[in-house]
Amino acid sequence: MLNPGVIDSLPVVPLTYGPLIPVTLLGGTILQVTITDNVAFVFNNPTGALTPGAAVLLRYINASGGAHGAGTFGTNYRVSAANPAAVANGFSRTIGFIWIAPLLVEIFRTAADVPN
């Protein structure tokens, strides 16, 4: 939980990479996945629940050695673009959401690749 005027440590929860990436909301507010190949992938609809309005950050890292596969979102994501932006090898991007059950609603995304 973020407290005004206090820097809190947010837990990082690793997601298991594969063609279907399970997204479990319990246990953390920073979700992180490392992409290791060029196969298309889907961020599955989130399971679990958070306090309404809770912030969730989704960071995806390209460690595939080249271009990663195309990514898409499940139907319970409300995003400004249908797909997560491609990210160069050795870089990452982050998308910020708020939880409005059962939806993750995008509030921002990084505008460019960020070095790992």
Secondary structure, DSSP 4 states (H G I P E B T S, - for coil): --BTTB-PPPPEEEPPPSSEE--B-TT-SEEEEEE-SSS-EEEPPPBS---TT-EEEEEEEE-SSSPPPPEEE-TTEE-SSSSPPP--TTEEEEEEEEEETTEEEEEEE-SS-EE-
